[in-house]
Amino acid sequence: MVRCGAVAGLLTLISAAEAIQRQPLPVSELAKQIRGRDAHDGLSARDVDPATLYPEYNLSTPIDHFHNDSSYEPHSDGTFDLRYWYDTQYYKPGGPVIVLAGGETSGADRLPFLQKGIVYQLAKATGGVGVILEHRYYGTSIPVEDFSTQNLRFLTTDQALADTAYFAKNVKFDGLEDVDLSPEKAPWIAYGGSYAGAFVAFLRVLYPDVYYGAISSSGVPEAIYDYYQYFEAAAVYGPPACVETTQKLTHIIDNILIGKAGTDYVAQLKAVFGLPNVTYDNDFASAINGGIYGLQSLNWDPSQSSNSFFQYCSNVSSDSVLYPRTEARRASIEKLIAVGGYKHELDSLANRFLNYVGYVNLTSVSRCRGSQDGCYSTHDSSFYAADDINQSWRLWPYQYCTQWGYLQTGSGVPEDQLPLISRTIDLDYSSIICRESFNITKPSDVEYINRLGGFNISYPRLAFIDGEWDPWRAAGVHALEVPERPNTPSSPYILIANAVHHWDENGVFPNETRLGFPPAPVADTQEQIARFVQGWVQEFTGKC
């Protein structure tokens, strides 16, 4: 994600696509998450805001499910309102309850999946009730009076999983009060994408008597502290010329930022990119690496997609100068290429470096309003100190700082490989928010998350759906180094060709479908999901 202007649009798309955030984000982008922003600003122009179609409901839920666990001390006997939405229009006796886990955002952001996406599809295919269930602390499901570190102690995956089980055991749906939809009498099927994909996989393992099945889409069950593998998908599946050029230009930049630290060459490098006033070298390196991050924002539905990754790749792969104004910087760039150790490739890299500078200026520098540190810096102790109830940016960072990790670094790449982002983006830099916001100075407790199986997690009626090109694939069961599994109706294991992040989750209205839209790999996967869920429901009915 490029910063400030251009990146704001990309962040909107990624949020709408239910994606784990890029880390670290500059303070200017974190500030946009302060509670009160429009939860539906990523809607397609062709959509009716689903919030107007589905009333919201609340279930009184215990704040603390684990009074025997000292990590939650002081314990709480209180309750909070856990928000949810549902649709019973397709329900038939014997049908399931399909619950989409809201994950790390407002549950309202998930309503399109009830309106026309995977929940709509499965409820219609099975005669079921469709539900969107918000994750504690997100949206309006807030159990505390502020987001101080002390009050975030109940923000754990374990507590949220217990919420989800409690919900199934206690909820009553208006209009179906006389129908016994308890987990003993009706099959409850959970679906989640990304973090929520790992979440529902854990739900199936930990609460198998409550949730009869689960579908983990682009799930990340392997928590990884130094997640340099985020860029593996771009390196493997990106256009080769783009990958090679990005690696070489990044190497030049690192040979200056690291190898020539303290010299005038660092200032010259920043000036060439139009970023002379970015104080910290790692903030500068982070400010210029947005193009390679764009792969995750690609979607099969143009209304939900950004083509920024391929636009970036087209730019830095071109041997023609695409931004004529950058010609004035040619002499400086050629000098920097030589200082950075690539004088022998000057002829092939100079124009591509000019295009890289032009791309960064177009998509980021030109859109920065105010000081450059204000746009791009992650260093702001006073901002991180804010912890009132509106500081919703604190929520997912607290989760990844405490347990999940996924710090996306360049420094973690093995020394015999060239990274796609600067090695100045290291663990120390990426964990600034952990130290400044929560006083967390040790690595995330990924071992606790991975106790449930990590790459090897498996359970009957637990499905895994992944995208071949997904940057988060490396944290899931389809990771390149993990042995393949058989794809069976009981344990579906599906890799969608040429797909990115949980492409099976969103959908279009029936009158919008046409030949090739949704694309065949997505449509086929959604049909497979409907078939195996129908089979699970039939198994449950037979059991009863």
C-alpha positions in Angstrom: 0.0 0.0 0.0 1.4 3.2 -1.1 0.9 6.0 1.5 -1.4 8.9 1.8 -3.6 9.6 -1.2 -3.2 6.7 -3.5 -2.9 4.3 -0.7 -6.1 5.4 0.9 -8.1 3.9 -1.9 -6.1 0.7 -1.8 -6.6 0.4 2.0 -10.4 0.8 1.4 -10.4 -2.0 -1.1 -8.3 -4.3 1.1 -10.6 -3.5 4.1 -13.6 -4.4 2.1 -11.9 -7.6 1.1 -11.5 -8.7 4.7 -7.7 -8.7 4.7 -5.2 -8.7 7.5 -3.5 -5.3 7.4 -0.1 -4.5 6.1 2.4 -3.8 8.8 3.7 -1.3 9.7 1.2 1.3 8.7 2.2 5.0 9.1 0.4 7.0 11.7 -1.5 8.9 9.0 -3.1 5.6 7.9 -3.7 4.3 11.4 -5.5 7.6 12.2 -8.0 6.9 9.4 -9.2 3.9 11.4 -10.3 6.0 14.4 -13.9 5.0 15.1 -16.5 7.0 13.2 -15.3 6.4 9.6 -17.9 5.2 7.2 -18.0 1.4 7.4 -19.5 1.2 3.9 -17.2 3.5 1.9 -16.0 0.5 -0.2 -19.5 -0.2 -1.6 -19.8 -0.6 -5.4 -21.9 2.0 -7.1 -24.3 -0.8 -8.1 -24.9 -1.9 -4.5 -27.7 -1.0 -2.1 -26.2 -0.5 1.3 -26.9 -3.8 3.0 -27.1 -2.1 6.4 -30.5 -0.8 5.2 -31.7 -4.3 4.5 -30.7 -6.2 7.6 -31.5 -5.0 11.1 -28.8 -5.4 13.7 -29.3 -7.5 16.8 -27.4 -8.0 20.0 -26.9 -11.0 22.3 -25.8 -10.4 25.9 -22.5 -12.3 26.2 -20.0 -12.9 29.0 -17.0 -10.6 28.9 -14.8 -13.3 30.5 -15.3 -17.0 29.7 -12.2 -18.2 31.5 -12.2 -17.4 35.2 -9.6 -20.0 35.8 -7.0 -18.3 33.5 -4.8 -15.8 35.3 -4.0 -13.9 32.1 -7.4 -12.3 32.3 -7.0 -11.0 35.9 -8.7 -9.1 37.2 -11.6 -11.2 35.9 -15.0 -9.8 35.0 -18.5 -11.1 35.7 -20.0 -8.5 33.3 -21.6 -9.0 29.9 -21.5 -7.0 26.7 -23.7 -6.8 23.6 -22.4 -9.0 20.8 -23.7 -7.7 17.5 -25.1 -9.9 14.7 -27.3 -9.8 11.6 -29.3 -12.6 10.0 -31.5 -13.6 7.0 -34.1 -16.3 7.3 -35.7 -15.9 3.9 -34.4 -19.3 2.6 -34.9 -21.3 5.8 -36.6 -24.6 5.6 -37.1 -27.2 8.4 -33.9 -29.1 8.9 -31.7 -26.4 7.4 -28.4 -25.3 8.9 -27.3 -22.1 10.4 -24.4 -20.6 8.4 -22.3 -18.2 10.5 -19.8 -15.9 9.0 -17.1 -14.9 11.5 -16.6 -11.2 11.3 -12.9 -11.1 12.0 -10.8 -8.0 12.6 -13.2 -5.3 11.4 -16.8 -4.1 12.0 -19.3 -6.8 11.2 -21.2 -4.3 9.1 -18.3 -4.6 6.6 -19.3 -8.2 6.1 -23.0 -7.6 5.2 -22.4 -7.8 1.4 -21.6 -11.5 2.0 -25.1 -12.0 3.5 -26.7 -10.0 0.6 -25.0 -11.7 -2.3 -21.8 -13.5 -1.2 -21.0 -16.9 0.3 -23.5 -16.7 3.2 -26.3 -15.9 0.7 -25.2 -18.7 -1.6 -25.0 -21.3 1.2 -28.2 -20.3 2.9 -30.0 -20.6 -0.4 -28.4 -23.9 -1.4 -29.2 -25.5 2.0 -32.4 -23.9 3.2 -30.5 -22.4 6.0 -30.3 -19.2 8.1 -27.5 -16.8 7.2 -25.7 -15.0 10.0 -23.0 -12.3 10.2 -21.4 -12.4 13.7 -19.2 -9.6 14.9 -15.9 -10.2 16.7 -15.6 -8.8 20.2 -14.1 -5.3 20.4 -14.8 -4.5 16.8 -17.7 -2.5 15.5 -20.1 -2.0 18.4 -19.4 -5.3 20.2 -17.3 -3.5 22.8 -17.0 -5.0 26.3 -14.9 -2.2 27.9 -15.0 1.5 28.4 -11.7 2.3 26.7 -8.9 0.6 24.7 -6.1 0.9 27.3 -3.7 -2.1 27.3 -5.3 -3.2 30.6 -8.8 -3.2 29.1 -7.6 -5.1 26.0 -6.8 -8.2 28.0 -10.1 -9.7 27.0 -9.3 -9.2 23.3 -8.0 -12.7 22.5 -8.9 -15.3 20.0 -9.8 -17.7 22.7 -12.4 -15.4 24.2 -13.8 -14.6 20.8 -14.1 -18.3 20.0 -15.9 -18.8 23.2 -18.3 -16.0 22.2 -19.0 -17.8 19.0 -19.9 -21.0 20.8 -22.0 -19.2 23.3 -23.9 -17.5 20.5 -24.8 -20.8 18.9 -26.1 -22.1 22.2 -28.1 -19.1 23.2 -29.4 -17.1 20.3 -33.0 -17.0 19.2 -34.0 -15.6 15.8 -37.1 -13.5 15.4 -39.7 -15.4 13.5 -38.1 -18.8 14.3 -38.6 -18.7 18.1 -40.5 -21.9 18.0 -37.9 -23.7 15.9 -35.1 -25.6 17.8 -32.0 -24.4 16.2 -29.7 -25.4 19.0 -26.5 -27.2 17.9 -28.0 -30.5 19.1 -30.9 -30.2 16.6 -29.5 -28.2 13.7 -26.1 -28.2 12.0 -24.1 -25.0 12.6 -21.5 -24.3 9.9 -18.9 -21.5 10.3 -17.2 -19.6 7.5 -14.3 -17.2 7.7 -11.7 -15.5 5.5 -8.1 -14.6 6.4 -7.7 -14.2 10.2 -11.4 -15.3 10.5 -10.5 -18.3 8.3 -8.0 -19.5 10.9 -10.5 -18.5 13.6 -13.3 -20.9 12.2 -10.7 -23.7 11.8 -9.9 -23.3 15.5 -13.6 -23.1 16.3 -14.2 -26.5 14.6 -11.3 -28.1 16.6 -12.1 -26.6 20.0 -15.9 -26.7 19.8 -16.7 -29.7 17.6 -20.0 -30.4 19.4 -21.2 -26.9 18.7 -20.1 -26.3 15.1 -20.7 -29.2 12.9 -18.5 -27.9 10.1 -16.3 -25.0 9.1 -14.9 -23.4 6.0 -11.5 -21.7 6.3 -11.0 -19.4 3.3 -7.4 -18.1 2.9 -7.1 -19.0 6.6 -3.8 -18.4 8.4 -3.6 -21.2 11.0 0.2 -20.9 11.2 1.1 -17.8 13.2 4.5 -16.5 12.1 6.3 -13.7 13.9 8.7 -12.6 11.1 6.5 -13.1 8.1 8.9 -12.1 5.4 7.2 -14.9 3.3 4.3 -12.4 2.7 6.2 -11.5 -0.5 6.7 -15.1 -1.6 3.6 -15.0 -3.8 4.7 -11.9 -5.6 8.2 -13.4 -6.1 6.8 -16.7 -7.5 3.8 -15.6 -9.4 4.6 -12.0 -10.3 5.9 -11.0 -13.8 9.5 -12.2 -13.8 10.9 -8.9 -15.2 9.0 -7.0 -12.4 10.3 -9.3 -9.7 13.9 -9.1 -10.9 13.9 -5.4 -11.3 12.3 -4.8 -7.9 14.9 -7.0 -6.3 17.8 -5.2 -7.9 16.4 -1.7 -7.3 15.7 -2.6 -3.6 19.3 -4.0 -3.4 20.6 -0.6 -4.7 18.5 1.2 -2.1 19.7 -1.0 0.7 23.4 -0.7 -0.4 22.9 3.0 0.1 20.6 3.1 3.2 22.6 0.4 5.0 26.0 0.3 3.2 26.4 4.1 3.0 24.5 5.1 6.1 25.7 8.4 7.4 26.8 9.7 4.0 25.3 12.3 1.7 24.2 9.5 -0.6 21.3 8.7 1.7 20.0 12.3 1.4 20.5 12.2 -2.4 18.5 9.0 -2.6 15.6 10.5 -0.7 15.7 13.6 -2.8 15.6 11.6 -6.1 12.3 10.1 -4.9 10.9 13.5 -3.9 11.1 12.6 -0.2 13.9 14.7 1.2 12.1 15.5 4.4 11.3 12.0 5.6 13.5 11.8 8.7 13.9 8.1 9.3 15.5 5.9 6.7 13.1 3.0 7.4 10.1 5.3 7.0 11.5 6.3 3.7 12.0 2.7 2.6 8.5 1.9 3.7 7.1 4.9 1.8 8.4 3.7 -1.6 7.5 0.0 -1.4 3.8 0.2 -2.0 3.8 -1.1 -5.5 4.9 -4.6 -4.6 2.2 -4.8 -1.9 -0.6 -4.4 -4.4 -1.1 -8.1 -5.2 -3.4 -8.7 -2.3 -5.9 -6.1 -3.5 -6.5 -7.9 -6.8 -10.0 -9.4 -7.0 -12.1 -11.1 -9.7 -14.8 -8.5 -9.2 -13.7 -5.2 -10.7 -15.8 -3.2 -8.3 -13.7 -4.8 -5.4 -10.4 -4.9 -7.1 -7.3 -2.8 -7.6 -4.9 -3.5 -10.5 -2.1 -1.5 -8.8 0.3 -4.5 -8.6 0.3 -5.0 -12.3 0.4 -1.3 -13.0 3.4 -1.0 -10.8 5.0 -4.0 -12.5 4.3 -2.6 -16.0 6.0 0.6 -14.9 9.2 -0.8 -13.4 9.6 -3.4 -16.2 9.4 -0.9 -19.0 12.6 0.1 -20.8 11.0 3.3 -22.0 10.8 6.4 -19.8 7.1 6.6 -18.8 7.4 9.8 -16.8 9.3 12.4 -18.9 9.7 14.8 -16.0 12.0 12.3 -14.3 14.6 12.8 -17.0 15.9 15.8 -15.0 17.0 13.2 -12.4 18.8 10.9 -14.7 22.3 12.0 -13.7 21.5 11.6 -10.0 19.9 8.2 -10.6 22.8 6.9 -12.6 25.2 8.0 -9.9 23.1 6.2 -7.3 22.9 3.0 -9.3 26.7 3.0 -9.5 27.1 3.8 -5.8 24.6 1.0 -5.0 26.8 -1.6 -6.8 25.1 -1.9 -10.1 27.2 0.2 -12.4 27.6 -2.8 -14.7 23.8 -2.8 -15.3 23.4 0.9 -15.7 22.1 0.7 -19.2 19.3 -1.7 -18.3 18.4 -0.3 -14.9 18.5 3.5 -15.4 15.1 3.9 -17.2 13.5 1.4 -14.9 14.7 3.3 -11.8 13.3 6.5 -13.4 10.0 4.8 -13.8 10.1 3.6 -10.2 10.6 7.2 -9.1 7.8 8.4 -11.4 5.4 5.7 -10.0 6.1 6.6 -6.4 5.7 10.3 -7.2 2.4 9.8 -9.0 0.8 7.4 -6.5 2.1 8.7 -3.3 4.4 11.8 -3.1 2.1 14.0 -5.1 -0.8 13.2 -2.9 0.8 13.9 0.5 -0.7 16.9 2.2 1.2 18.4 5.0 4.7 17.4 6.2 6.3 14.3 4.7 6.9 12.9 8.2 3.2 13.5 8.8 2.3 11.3 5.8 4.9 8.6 6.1 6.3 8.2 9.6 5.6 5.4 12.0 7.4 7.4 14.8 4.9 9.3 16.9 4.8 8.4 20.6 2.0 10.8 21.4 -0.3 9.2 18.8 0.4 5.7 20.2 -0.4 6.8 23.7 -4.1 7.6 22.8 -6.3 4.7 24.1 -9.9 6.1 24.3 -12.8 4.1 22.9 -12.4 5.8 19.5 -8.9 4.4 18.9 -10.0 1.3 17.0 -6.7 1.2 15.2 -5.3 -0.4 18.4 -7.4 -3.6 18.1 -5.7 -5.7 15.5 -2.2 -4.5 16.4 -2.9 -5.7 19.9 -3.8 -9.1 18.6 -0.8 -9.5 16.4 1.6 -8.0 18.9 0.4 -10.4 21.6 -0.2 -13.6 19.7 -0.3 -13.6 15.9 2.8 -11.9 14.6 2.9 -11.5 10.8 5.4 -8.7 10.8 6.2 -8.3 7.2 9.9 -7.6 6.9 12.6 -7.4 4.3 15.3 -8.3 6.8 14.0 -11.8 7.4 14.7 -12.8 3.8 17.7 -15.2 3.7 21.0 -13.5 2.9 21.4 -15.5 -0.3 18.2 -14.0 -1.7 17.3 -10.5 -2.7 14.2 -9.2 -0.9 11.4 -7.2 -2.6 11.3 -4.6 0.2 14.2 -3.0 2.0 16.0 -4.9 4.8 15.7 -1.7 6.8 12.1 -2.9 7.3 13.1 -5.2 10.1 11.5 -6.6 13.3 12.5 -3.6 15.4 10.9 -1.2 13.0 7.8 -3.3 12.4 7.2 -3.7 16.1 7.3 0.0 17.0 3.6 0.0 17.5 3.8 -2.9 19.9 6.3 -1.1 22.1 4.8 2.4 21.9 1.2 1.4 22.2 1.2 -1.6 24.5 4.7 -1.7 26.1 5.1 -5.1 24.5 8.8 -5.7 24.0 9.0 -9.5 23.3 7.9 -11.4 20.2 4.3 -12.5 19.8 3.4 -15.8 21.4 2.9 -17.6 18.1 3.5 -20.9 19.8 0.3 -20.6 21.6 -1.7 -20.1 18.4 0.2 -22.9 16.7 -0.6 -25.4 19.4 -3.7 -26.3 17.4 -1.8 -27.7 14.5 -0.5 -24.7 12.4 0.2 -25.9 8.9 -1.0 -29.4 9.9 -4.3 -28.5 11.4 -7.0 -31.0 10.3 -10.4 -32.1 11.5 -13.5 -33.8 9.9 -15.8 -31.4 8.1 -13.1 -28.7 8.1 -12.6 -27.2 4.6 -9.6 -25.2 3.4 -10.0 -22.9 0.4 -7.0 -20.9 -0.8 -5.8 -18.7 -3.6 -2.8 -19.7 -5.6 -1.4 -16.2 -5.7 -2.4 -15.2 -2.2 0.4 -13.4 -0.1 -1.1 -15.2 2.9 -0.9 -18.6 1.4 2.5 -19.0 3.1 0.8 -19.1 6.5 -1.8 -21.7 5.6 -2.2 -25.4 4.7 -1.5 -24.7 1.0 1.9 -23.1 1.7 4.4 -24.1 -1.0 6.6 -26.2 1.4 3.6 -28.0 3.0 2.7 -31.5 1.5 -0.5 -31.5 -0.4 -3.6 -33.2 1.0 -6.3 -35.2 -0.7 -9.5 -33.2 -1.5 -12.4 -35.1 0.0 -16.0 -34.2 0.9 -15.2 -34.6 4.6 -11.9 -32.6 4.4 -12.1 -30.3 1.4 -8.8 -29.0 0.2 -9.1 -26.6 -2.7 -6.6 -24.2 -4.3 -8.2 -21.7 -6.7 -6.0 -21.2 -9.7 -4.7 -17.6 -10.3 -6.7 -16.4 -7.3 -5.6 -14.1 -4.4 -7.3 -13.5 -1.0 -10.5 -15.5 -0.3 -11.9 -15.0 -3.7 -14.7 -17.5 -3.0 -16.3 -15.2 -0.4 -17.8 -12.4 -2.4 -20.5 -12.7 -5.1 -22.6 -10.8 -7.5 -26.4 -10.6 -7.9 -27.9 -13.2 -10.2 -28.7 -10.7 -12.9 -25.0 -9.6 -13.0 -23.6 -13.0 -13.9 -22.5 -13.7 -17.4 -20.2 -16.0 -19.3 -16.8 -15.9 -17.5 -18.1 -13.7 -14.6 -17.6 -14.9 -11.9 -14.6 -16.5 -13.5 -14.8 -20.3 -13.8 -12.3 -21.2 -11.0 -14.3 -19.0 -8.6 -17.7 -20.3 -9.7 -16.5 -23.9 -9.7 -15.2 -23.5 -6.1 -18.4 -21.9 -4.9 -20.3 -24.8 -6.4 -18.0 -27.3 -4.7 -18.5 -25.5 -1.4 -22.3 -25.6 -1.8 -22.2 -29.4 -2.6 -20.0 -30.4 0.3 -22.0 -28.3 2.8 -25.2 -29.9 1.4 -23.6 -33.2 2.1 -22.6 -32.2 5.7 -26.2 -31.1 6.3 -27.5 -34.4 5.0 -25.1 -36.3 7.3 -26.3 -34.3 10.3 -30.0 -34.9 9.4 -29.3 -38.6 9.1 -27.6 -38.6 12.5 -30.6 -37.0 14.1 
